[in-house]
Amino acid sequence: MKKFLLNLDDSARRFIMAVGNASILACKGFIGIFRPPFNFNLIIKEADNIGVKSLGVVCIIALFAGMVLALQTIYGLRYYGAELYVGSVVSLSMVREMAPVLSAIMIGGRVGSGIAAEIGSMQVTEQIDAIRALGADPIKKLVSPKICAAIFMVPLLTVAADIVGVFGGMVVAMAELNIGYQYYLNTVWWTIGISDFCSGVGKTVFFGFIIVLIGCYFGLNTRGGTTGVGKSTTVAVVTTALLIIVSDFFITKLFFLVF
């Protein structure tokens, strides 16, 4: 294995090493959730930062995403005389795909950058070395509470985005088609099944894990003072968005096989 790595160019070798180190960090961070001592105050603090403080921006994104999706769907279905089915299209699109992905990308931009900046600042000021010197595990203290909070709060934010997005579509449908809200909600009820809801919310557990993992990884590997913190934050946001989009395809394919 060592000979294989030596034969690779620098970029490929750095990529393989980064994947390996991130995987080790993911395992240690996840195991740290179940290893005592348990600090529930840190988990509650991270849940507030990841969930409560992201609620407003997630709902705004979901509202206008549902509205523009309904508007485009109405004009698209009008060619076939099926615009009254706008509730079915909007609800299915929001619940299965748009709400989970848009919420995760928005949370990744807000929370992932904050995590990378926070831990990166601690790294360059040697606070993490001080934690190790005191006999504590920095991964258990800094990474595990964030992972625990994210895998619970990101799905809850997605549920809120589902509701707000469907409501936004209903507002546009009522204004454009002059239909009653009862008819719109009935079409939503007839269309959305348990499998649709579970597949949409279920994938956000993985998205939440990715958001925290990438932010913590680039934060812990920050070098070069304040300039390095800025670079780590930028790379963390871009990498998080990219991994969410890429992993979404494979998770969706897996859920289609399961559900």
N, C-alpha and C positions, 0 to 999 in steps of 0.2 A: 504493500500500500504506500509506503514511504517513497519507494522508487517511482511508483506511478505518479505521485504528486510532484516529484522533482522533475519529471519529464513534461509537465504541463507549463504553459506560460503563466505569467504572474497573475493576470486577471482571472483565469480559470481556477488557479490555486487559491486565490483569495476568496472566490465565490464558494468553493467547496468547503473551505475552512469556516466561512461565515455561516453556511447552512448547518454545519456540524455544531458550531458553538451555539447557534440559536436553538437547535434541537436540545442540546444539553440544558440550556437556560430554561426552555419550556418544561422539560421533565422536572428539574429542580424546583421551579416555581409552582408547578401543579402539585408536586408531592408536599411542598411546604404548606399548602392549605390544610392538610390533614395531620401535620406534625406539630405537637405542642412545643411551646406555649401558644395559646390562641389569644389574639388581641382583636376583640370584636370592635373596639373603638376605631382602629385603623380601617377595618372593613367598612364600617358605617361612614367614616369620613370619605373613603374612596367612592362609595356608592352615591353619596351626595354630590361629589364632584363629577362623576361619570354620568349619573342618571338624572338627578334633579336639575342640575345646572345646564344640562343639555336638552331638557324637555322643550323649552321655548323654541329653540332654533330648529329642532327636529319637527315640531308641529307646524311651523311656518313652511318648511320645505315640503312636508307631506301635503299640506293644504293646497298650495299652488301647483304641486305635481298632479294631484287629483283633479284640479280644475282644468289645467291645460290638457291632461289626458282625456277628460270628458269632452272638451271642446274639439280636439282632434278626432276623437272617436265618432262624434256626432256627424261631422262633415265627411268622414270616411264611410260610415254606414248609410248615409243618406243616398248614396248611389244605388244601394240595394234595397232601399225602403225599410231598413231594419234599425233605424236610429233609436227606436224605443228600447232596444236591448243595450243601451249605453251603460246602464247600471251593472249588467253582467260583465261587460268587458272591463270597465273601470275597476270594479271590486276584485275581479280575478287577477288583473294586472298588478294592482296595488298590493294585495295580500301575498301573492306568490313571489313577486319580484321587485317591484319598484320601492315599496316601503322598506323591506329589509336592506336592499343595497344602498339606497339613498341615505337611510338613517345611519348605516354603518360607515359610509364614506364621510358623512358630516361629523359623526362622533369621532372618527379617526382623525379628521383634520383638527378638531378642537382638543380632544383628549390626548391623542397620540403625540401631538406636538408639545402639549404641556408636560406629558410624562418624560419625553426625551429631553426637554429643557430642564426640568426639575432634577432628574437623575444625572444629566450631563453636567449641570452646575455643581452638584455634589461630588461628582467624579473629579473635575478639574480643581476643586478646592480641597480635595483629599478628605472629605467627610466620610466617604465610603470606607477608606482605609482606617479611619478612626473607629467606625463601627466594628470592623474586623478586629482592631486592637483591643476593643472592649469585650471581645469574646462572643459577639452577636453575629448572626448570619445576615448579611445585607440582602440576600435574595429572599429569605423568609420575611424580613422586615419591610422591604420595598416592593418586591415583585408579587409575592403571593397574595397579599390583600387586594392588589389591583386586579389580579386575575379573577379572584373570587367575586369581587364586585362587578366586574365587566360581564362575566358569563350569566349573571342574574339581571343586571340592569339593562343591557343592550336588548335582550328579548322584550322586556317590559316597555322600553321606548318604542320598539317596533310595533307592539300592540297599539300603543297610542297613535303612532303614525298611520296604522291601518284605519283606525276609526276616523281620524281627521281627514285622511285622503279620500275615503269613501264619502264623507260629508262634503268635501270640496267638490267632488264630482256631482253630488246631488244638487248642490246650489246651482251649478252651471246647467245641469239637465233641466231643472225646474225653470230657469230663466230662458233657455233656448227652445225648449220643447213644450213648455207649459203643461208639464205633467205633475201629478201630485206626488208628494213625498212617500205616500203609502205604496204607490206602484213601484217607485224606484227601490224602496227598501225591500219589497217583495221579490223583485228580480235579483237583488243582492242575496237575499235569504235562499232563493232557489238555486243560486249558482255556487256559492261558497260552501265547501264541505270541510269536514274535520281534517282530511288529508291536506287540503289546500292551506288551511291555517297552520297546521303543524309543520309543513314543509317550509313555509315562509318564516315562521318564528324559530324553528329549529336551527336553520342555517345561521341565525344571528348569534347563537352560542359560540360557533366557530369564529365568526367575525369579531366578536368581543375578545376572544382569546388572541386572535391575530393582532388586534389593535394594541393591546397591552404588551404583548410579546415584542413587537417591533419597536414600540416606544422605549421599552426597558432595554432592549438589546443595544440600540444605537446610543441610548443614554449612558449605559455602562461602558461603552467602547469609545466614549468621547475623548479626544485628545486635542491639545492646542489652545487651551484657554477659552476665552469668550468667543473667539472666532470658530473654534471647534464646536461649541454649543450650538451656534447658528447653523453650521453645516449639518450637524446631527439632527437637528429639528427639521430642516428642509428634507433631508434624505428619508427620515422616518415617515413624514406625511406622504411623500410620493410613493415610497415602498408599500405603505399600508393600503393606499388606494389601489395600487396595482395588484397586490395580493388578494384584496377583497374581490376585485373583478375576476381574476383568474380562478380563484378557489370557488367562486359562485357557480361557475360552469360545472365543475366536478361534483360539488355538493348537490346541485340541482339534479344532475344525472343520477347520482346515488339515490336521492329521495324519490325520483321517478321509479326506480327499481323497487324501492322499499314500499312506497305508498301506491 
